[in-house]
Amino acid sequence: IADGDTVYAVSPYNTGSWALGGFTGISAANDDFYVTIPVEQTPLANSVAEIAHLMIGQATYEEGSTMTMTFNHVAAYAKMNITNFGGNGVKEIAVTFPTNVAGQGAWCYYAGEKVGTIANLKSNTITINPENVSNFANGVWFTVAPVGALEGAMKVVITDEDDKTYTKTITLPNAKGNTIEFNKGQVSE
């Protein structure tokens, strides 16, 4: 590192695994980062899965001084409340979106303090393993790419412990003109 160089830090960082999530490749010369938003996610009780909590920071190195690094979120986060569900527990949740929102080897470009768009996403469905969630009415967390406002059909399929499935389709925008938005660093419910 030379005086005046930009230093980057990413969280979480993985090496050689496109499937798990996180940052998997960094090109310091071009400030380019490969990022994976996991297609399969196991959220914590009150937060998204650690491997899907994507943040990047930067600082300018000045010899002999302390670096202060500011981190920015790369992905969009969501909390889905499940109420009036009549099944025998929740074994798995699959959410299908009208656009691709996750996938292996998604591309993220970072220049200065602005995170660009994530493209080359390979999946419009994420699967949520809710093993850490005990109160579904309080929400199940997940991570997606910041794709903005959704238009079209969003489908939620819940599989219970008896392997029965329950499906809800949400048309966006709805009859009142409301939609769901996924923006970088923000939580949508």
Backbone bond lengths (Angstrom), bond angles and torsions (degrees), N, CA, C in turn:
res aa  C-N    CA-C-N  psi(-1)  N-CA   C-N-CA  omega(-1)  CA-C   N-CA-C  phi
1 I - - - 1.461 - - 1.518 108.23 -
2 A 1.293 115.41 132.26 1.462 120.93 178.73 1.522 109.85 -109.39
3 D 1.311 115.87 157.00 1.453 121.73 178.22 1.532 109.60 -55.39
4 G 1.322 117.15 130.01 1.459 122.52 -179.83 1.513 114.89 91.06
5 D 1.349 117.59 -6.76 1.467 120.56 178.10 1.529 110.55 -69.58
6 T 1.330 115.48 150.90 1.462 120.72 173.49 1.518 108.50 -88.42
7 V 1.326 116.31 131.88 1.456 122.81 179.16 1.522 107.44 -111.02
8 Y 1.333 116.60 132.94 1.452 122.21 -179.88 1.518 110.52 -114.08
9 A 1.308 116.24 151.03 1.460 122.24 171.63 1.521 107.41 -138.68
10 V 1.316 115.96 140.63 1.463 121.28 -179.58 1.516 109.24 -126.79
11 S 1.312 115.98 149.78 1.455 121.30 177.92 1.522 108.61 -143.90
12 P 1.328 118.86 129.87 1.461 126.25 -7.90 1.520 110.07 -81.63
13 Y 1.338 117.49 163.07 1.455 122.08 179.55 1.518 109.21 -116.91
14 N 1.312 116.98 132.72 1.463 122.92 176.95 1.518 108.24 -127.36
15 T 1.289 116.85 156.29 1.457 120.04 175.22 1.518 109.43 -123.08
16 G 1.316 115.29 126.52 1.452 121.29 172.51 1.515 116.16 75.09
17 S 1.296 119.93 9.55 1.457 120.25 -179.42 1.519 110.23 -124.24
18 W 1.319 116.32 102.87 1.460 119.89 178.24 1.521 111.18 -76.78
19 A 1.311 118.57 -18.57 1.456 120.91 -171.51 1.520 113.66 -83.24
20 L 1.319 118.21 -29.12 1.455 120.09 -169.04 1.521 115.07 -78.91
21 G 1.281 118.65 -36.60 1.452 121.60 -174.67 1.504 110.78 117.71
22 G 1.323 116.44 165.92 1.454 120.81 -178.30 1.512 111.49 95.54
23 F 1.318 115.40 -169.28 1.459 122.15 -179.05 1.519 108.28 -93.45
24 T 1.323 116.47 127.98 1.448 119.54 -173.87 1.516 113.14 -117.71
25 G 1.294 119.04 -8.25 1.452 120.61 177.53 1.515 110.43 -157.87
26 I 1.318 116.08 137.58 1.461 120.75 -178.17 1.523 108.59 -133.18
27 S 1.317 116.90 131.32 1.449 122.57 174.02 1.522 107.42 -115.50
28 A 1.321 116.60 99.90 1.464 120.52 -176.60 1.524 111.92 -63.29
29 A 1.334 116.97 -30.31 1.461 119.99 -177.23 1.519 112.01 -63.44
30 N 1.322 116.68 -35.36 1.463 120.53 -177.00 1.519 113.53 -110.77
31 D 1.330 117.42 3.31 1.465 121.72 -174.95 1.524 111.14 56.45
32 D 1.318 117.07 37.18 1.463 122.92 -178.32 1.516 109.84 -102.54
33 F 1.328 116.44 143.42 1.454 121.29 -178.78 1.518 109.16 -136.89
34 Y 1.336 116.51 133.43 1.452 120.85 169.90 1.526 107.26 -91.60
35 V 1.300 116.49 134.47 1.458 120.70 -179.32 1.522 108.84 -133.90
36 T 1.321 115.50 143.45 1.459 120.18 176.41 1.518 109.25 -117.18
37 I 1.314 116.51 124.49 1.458 121.52 169.61 1.522 105.11 -95.38
38 P 1.342 117.25 115.36 1.465 119.32 -171.74 1.522 113.50 -60.92
39 V 1.310 115.05 138.72 1.460 122.23 175.51 1.529 109.22 -75.74
40 E 1.334 116.05 -31.13 1.465 121.55 175.62 1.523 107.95 -113.26
41 Q 1.326 116.37 126.00 1.462 121.25 -175.20 1.526 110.76 -129.55
42 T 1.332 115.46 139.08 1.460 122.16 174.22 1.522 106.69 -118.95
43 P 1.335 117.48 91.60 1.462 119.81 -176.43 1.523 112.41 -69.61
44 L 1.326 115.21 158.78 1.454 121.33 171.94 1.524 107.93 -76.87
45 A 1.316 117.86 173.69 1.465 121.15 -177.79 1.522 111.86 -60.51
46 N 1.337 117.70 -37.79 1.469 121.14 -175.75 1.515 113.42 -126.64
47 S 1.318 117.87 22.76 1.461 120.47 -178.18 1.527 109.62 -162.80
48 V 1.319 114.53 170.38 1.466 120.05 176.13 1.521 109.46 -69.48
49 A 1.312 116.63 165.36 1.461 121.38 175.70 1.521 109.16 -59.77
50 E 1.317 116.57 139.74 1.466 120.13 -177.84 1.524 111.69 -56.15
51 I 1.307 117.31 -39.38 1.458 121.82 -178.26 1.533 111.48 -68.53
52 A 1.339 116.82 -14.77 1.467 121.87 -179.86 1.527 112.36 -108.21
53 H 1.329 117.33 7.70 1.474 122.58 178.79 1.521 107.49 -96.73
54 L 1.321 116.47 83.62 1.456 123.43 -165.83 1.528 112.55 -93.28
55 M 1.344 115.23 118.78 1.467 120.50 -179.64 1.527 109.60 -135.38
56 I 1.335 114.79 150.08 1.458 120.75 178.68 1.527 108.67 -135.93
57 G 1.322 115.79 142.64 1.461 120.61 179.58 1.511 111.11 -131.84
58 Q 1.324 115.79 161.12 1.455 120.06 177.65 1.523 109.99 -147.77
59 A 1.322 114.80 153.67 1.465 121.25 175.93 1.522 107.55 -154.08
60 T 1.307 116.51 158.03 1.454 121.91 175.35 1.525 108.37 -97.62
61 Y 1.326 115.18 127.50 1.460 120.24 -178.55 1.524 109.86 -80.19
62 E 1.306 115.38 125.34 1.466 121.79 174.24 1.516 107.00 -125.52
63 E 1.308 115.93 117.68 1.463 121.02 -175.16 1.528 111.39 -54.77
64 G 1.330 114.43 130.13 1.455 120.58 177.15 1.515 114.85 84.87
65 S 1.317 118.64 -0.32 1.469 120.25 179.85 1.527 110.35 -117.46
66 T 1.310 115.78 164.97 1.453 122.06 178.11 1.521 109.37 -85.79
67 M 1.325 116.22 135.33 1.465 119.87 177.66 1.518 109.96 -90.42
68 T 1.309 116.05 135.02 1.452 121.90 172.11 1.519 107.03 -109.44
69 M 1.327 115.92 124.46 1.457 119.98 -175.77 1.520 110.24 -112.31
70 T 1.312 116.14 130.41 1.457 122.79 176.49 1.519 108.12 -101.29
71 F 1.333 116.24 129.98 1.465 120.89 -179.76 1.519 110.26 -103.59
72 N 1.334 115.52 143.31 1.455 123.28 175.86 1.529 109.20 -125.03
73 H 1.315 116.31 145.80 1.456 121.32 175.55 1.518 109.52 -76.30
74 V 1.318 116.42 142.30 1.455 122.07 179.25 1.527 111.00 -99.39
75 A 1.325 116.79 -32.40 1.465 121.25 -173.79 1.523 111.26 -103.48
76 A 1.319 114.83 177.09 1.463 122.92 173.06 1.525 107.06 -108.21
77 Y 1.316 116.11 148.85 1.456 121.29 -175.80 1.523 109.25 -122.57
78 A 1.328 115.75 152.87 1.460 119.99 -178.49 1.513 110.26 -144.12
79 K 1.323 114.36 153.47 1.461 122.06 174.85 1.518 107.32 -129.07
80 M 1.332 115.95 121.39 1.456 121.95 -178.13 1.522 108.80 -110.68
81 N 1.321 116.34 120.99 1.460 121.70 177.46 1.523 109.11 -88.85
82 I 1.324 115.99 135.93 1.462 121.04 178.43 1.524 107.56 -117.53
83 T 1.331 115.77 115.29 1.465 121.24 179.99 1.525 109.35 -129.52
84 N 1.315 116.12 161.08 1.463 122.92 178.48 1.522 112.58 54.09
85 F 1.315 115.69 36.94 1.458 121.26 178.44 1.521 108.19 -91.77
86 G 1.318 117.32 124.74 1.457 120.80 -173.25 1.518 115.47 -96.82
87 G 1.333 117.19 5.72 1.458 119.26 -177.27 1.521 112.91 -80.51
88 N 1.324 114.87 177.83 1.462 123.05 -179.37 1.534 108.94 -93.10
89 G 1.321 116.42 81.53 1.462 120.85 -178.36 1.517 111.32 74.06
90 V 1.320 116.42 168.68 1.466 121.57 179.47 1.524 108.02 -115.70
91 K 1.316 115.73 114.19 1.461 121.57 -179.58 1.527 111.39 -89.76
92 E 1.342 116.72 -39.49 1.460 121.14 -175.75 1.521 109.47 -158.36
93 I 1.323 115.32 149.44 1.467 121.24 176.93 1.521 107.28 -128.12
94 A 1.323 116.91 126.70 1.462 121.68 174.55 1.522 107.66 -115.00
95 V 1.325 115.58 127.69 1.461 120.63 179.13 1.520 107.69 -118.39
96 T 1.329 115.90 122.58 1.457 121.87 178.32 1.521 108.20 -109.59
97 F 1.325 115.90 128.63 1.467 123.00 -176.03 1.529 109.73 -106.74
98 P 1.331 118.33 160.85 1.461 120.27 179.10 1.537 113.44 -75.20
99 T 1.329 117.97 0.52 1.465 122.54 177.06 1.522 108.75 -145.77
100 N 1.307 117.25 163.30 1.460 120.44 178.20 1.529 110.14 -70.37
101 V 1.326 116.63 132.59 1.465 121.80 -174.76 1.527 113.73 -128.47
102 A 1.331 117.73 -6.03 1.468 120.42 -175.85 1.510 108.68 -154.88
103 G 1.319 115.23 172.45 1.443 118.22 174.01 1.499 114.31 149.22
104 Q 1.281 113.87 169.08 1.444 122.06 -177.85 1.518 110.72 -80.86
105 G 1.323 114.95 129.46 1.453 119.64 176.55 1.511 114.50 75.61
106 A 1.315 117.48 26.80 1.463 119.23 175.23 1.527 108.13 -60.01
107 W 1.297 117.71 152.57 1.460 122.49 -174.18 1.518 109.94 -107.27
108 C 1.309 116.14 132.52 1.456 120.29 176.38 1.511 108.14 -129.79
109 Y 1.320 118.24 128.16 1.457 121.21 178.00 1.516 109.11 -105.71
110 Y 1.299 116.96 129.83 1.461 121.99 -178.02 1.516 108.60 -122.30
111 A 1.314 117.26 122.07 1.463 121.19 178.98 1.524 107.08 -136.05
112 G 1.303 116.82 122.58 1.450 119.95 -176.49 1.505 109.66 63.02
113 E 1.315 117.43 -130.25 1.462 120.92 -179.59 1.518 112.31 -102.06
114 K 1.315 117.51 4.15 1.460 119.84 -175.76 1.521 110.92 -103.90
115 V 1.307 116.87 124.10 1.462 121.50 175.26 1.517 107.65 -88.66
116 G 1.302 115.83 128.49 1.454 120.86 -179.55 1.517 111.76 -81.54
117 T 1.293 116.07 -166.93 1.456 120.60 -177.03 1.525 110.50 -81.43
118 I 1.293 115.41 156.81 1.455 121.05 175.87 1.523 106.69 -101.37
119 A 1.314 115.76 123.49 1.462 121.27 -178.28 1.529 109.07 -123.31
120 N 1.297 116.74 -175.39 1.461 122.82 -179.59 1.521 112.30 57.18
121 L 1.315 116.85 30.41 1.458 120.27 176.59 1.520 108.17 -71.88
122 K 1.323 116.21 143.70 1.448 119.45 -170.85 1.523 114.92 -112.02
123 S 1.335 118.21 -0.87 1.465 118.62 -176.46 1.522 111.04 -142.48
124 N 1.334 115.45 138.77 1.457 119.67 172.80 1.530 110.88 -101.21
125 T 1.340 116.84 5.17 1.469 121.66 179.49 1.520 109.95 -125.13
126 I 1.329 115.44 134.51 1.456 120.40 169.74 1.520 107.96 -117.42
127 T 1.317 116.10 146.94 1.455 122.31 177.84 1.516 107.83 -112.96
128 I 1.328 116.20 128.73 1.454 121.86 -176.99 1.523 109.26 -110.48
129 N 1.329 115.73 124.61 1.454 122.32 173.95 1.526 105.90 -95.67
130 P 1.331 118.92 110.18 1.467 121.02 -172.47 1.530 114.59 -91.54
131 E 1.335 117.78 29.47 1.470 120.38 -173.72 1.528 113.20 -60.51
132 N 1.329 119.40 -23.24 1.469 121.87 179.98 1.526 113.32 -94.25
133 V 1.331 117.08 -1.88 1.462 121.61 -175.72 1.526 109.03 -99.12
134 S 1.338 115.80 127.95 1.468 119.00 178.30 1.523 112.37 -111.05
135 N 1.339 117.48 -25.18 1.463 121.13 -179.17 1.529 108.81 -121.69
136 F 1.318 116.46 96.17 1.464 120.94 -175.52 1.531 112.71 -70.30
137 A 1.333 117.22 -22.99 1.463 119.91 177.04 1.532 110.91 -68.29
138 N 1.351 117.08 -24.64 1.461 121.13 177.03 1.517 112.55 -84.72
139 G 1.314 117.56 -9.72 1.456 120.41 171.94 1.505 116.08 115.27
140 V 1.319 113.48 148.36 1.453 124.35 173.08 1.529 105.85 -116.27
141 W 1.328 116.47 126.20 1.463 121.87 -175.68 1.526 111.47 -90.84
142 F 1.348 115.78 148.28 1.460 120.52 172.54 1.521 109.48 -154.46
143 T 1.319 114.93 166.14 1.465 123.19 -177.72 1.515 109.37 -119.93
144 V 1.339 116.41 139.16 1.461 122.05 173.90 1.531 108.61 -139.39
145 A 1.300 115.79 171.32 1.463 120.71 174.70 1.526 109.11 -71.03
146 P 1.313 117.53 151.03 1.471 120.10 176.68 1.526 110.60 -75.57
147 V 1.326 115.73 86.64 1.467 121.98 -174.78 1.533 112.49 -99.21
148 G 1.329 118.14 4.31 1.465 121.21 179.01 1.515 112.30 75.71
149 A 1.336 115.81 -151.57 1.463 121.65 -177.24 1.522 110.57 -75.48
150 L 1.330 115.22 135.88 1.463 120.48 179.79 1.519 110.98 -90.03
151 E 1.329 114.86 143.86 1.461 121.65 172.70 1.511 107.72 -132.81
152 G 1.327 115.71 130.23 1.461 120.21 -178.96 1.520 110.39 121.65
153 A 1.317 116.12 -160.63 1.463 120.63 -176.51 1.523 110.75 -96.07
154 M 1.326 114.56 133.75 1.460 122.65 173.21 1.524 105.59 -115.21
155 K 1.336 116.59 128.11 1.459 120.14 -174.91 1.528 109.93 -119.70
156 V 1.333 115.81 131.04 1.465 122.64 176.70 1.523 107.64 -113.53
157 V 1.342 116.31 124.27 1.461 121.49 178.31 1.527 107.63 -120.36
158 I 1.323 115.97 119.20 1.457 121.75 178.30 1.523 108.14 -105.62
159 T 1.324 115.69 129.25 1.459 121.82 175.15 1.518 107.35 -106.09
160 D 1.345 116.15 127.56 1.466 118.57 -178.84 1.528 110.50 -92.14
161 E 1.319 116.55 -179.90 1.467 122.37 -176.65 1.523 112.83 -64.73
162 D 1.337 118.09 -18.94 1.457 122.69 176.88 1.532 111.96 -93.78
163 D 1.338 116.26 9.82 1.468 124.26 -178.69 1.522 113.60 65.08
164 K 1.325 117.82 21.79 1.462 121.43 171.66 1.528 107.24 -85.54
165 T 1.333 116.25 145.01 1.463 120.08 -179.66 1.525 111.14 -111.23
166 Y 1.304 114.28 146.45 1.463 123.15 178.89 1.516 106.23 -129.50
167 T 1.332 116.78 128.37 1.459 121.58 -172.92 1.523 111.21 -120.92
168 K 1.330 115.33 137.26 1.461 120.93 172.30 1.522 106.93 -130.90
169 T 1.331 115.86 127.76 1.460 121.67 177.03 1.517 108.56 -107.15
170 I 1.308 115.72 130.89 1.468 122.36 -179.12 1.521 107.06 -116.75
171 T 1.325 116.88 120.75 1.462 121.34 178.08 1.515 109.19 -91.94
172 L 1.326 116.13 129.35 1.461 122.18 -177.78 1.519 111.04 -122.38
173 P 1.329 119.09 135.02 1.458 124.64 -6.95 1.524 111.16 -68.59
174 N 1.347 115.07 156.76 1.467 119.56 -178.31 1.532 109.83 -78.61
175 A 1.335 117.08 -174.45 1.468 122.02 -176.42 1.524 112.19 -60.10
176 K 1.335 117.11 -27.57 1.471 121.19 178.94 1.525 112.42 -87.13
177 G 1.336 116.44 -0.14 1.458 120.29 -179.81 1.519 114.07 87.12
178 N 1.337 117.27 5.58 1.466 120.55 -179.79 1.519 110.71 -83.36
179 T 1.315 115.08 148.52 1.455 120.43 176.35 1.518 109.13 -133.36
180 I 1.311 116.21 -177.83 1.459 122.65 175.37 1.522 106.51 -113.86
181 E 1.327 116.24 133.25 1.466 120.61 179.55 1.509 110.65 -115.63
182 F 1.333 116.05 140.73 1.450 122.45 174.62 1.518 108.42 -118.56
183 N 1.323 116.17 102.62 1.446 122.06 -177.63 1.517 110.55 -114.69
184 K 1.321 115.92 149.57 1.460 123.23 -176.71 1.518 111.59 -54.72
185 G 1.343 115.27 127.11 1.454 121.18 174.88 1.511 115.24 73.65
186 Q 1.328 118.04 7.75 1.457 120.90 -179.39 1.525 110.61 -115.19
187 V 1.328 115.38 158.04 1.461 121.50 177.85 1.514 108.58 -105.60
188 S 1.330 116.68 129.82 1.467 122.55 173.28 1.516 107.91 -110.02
189 E 1.341 116.53 143.27 1.471 120.04 178.08 1.504 109.74 -117.15
